[in-house]
Amino acid sequence: MTYKSKVDVKNYSVPLKDLIDDIKEKYDYCDRDAFLVLKDILAQLWFGRKNKK
């Protein structure tokens, strides 16, 4: 929870919300499924990044 005092959460939460909304609209997904898709995309980026080091 200490990151909230250091990181501008709103700066990241607004674009993330927009991405979830975009996935919901384009693919007719519910909130949960759109969130899970975005979470999976972030995980793929994370693990891909770690494997390149």
TAWOHU-V976501 format. One line per field, one symbol per residue. ss: DSSP state (2 for helix, 1 for strand, 0 for the rest). phi: phi as a letter, one per 20 degrees, with the letter a starting at -180 (. if undefined). Layout:
ss: ???
phi: ???
//
This chain:
ss: 02222000222222222222222222200022222222222222222222220
phi: .fffeddfgfgefffffffffffgffdlefgffffffffffffffffffffee
//
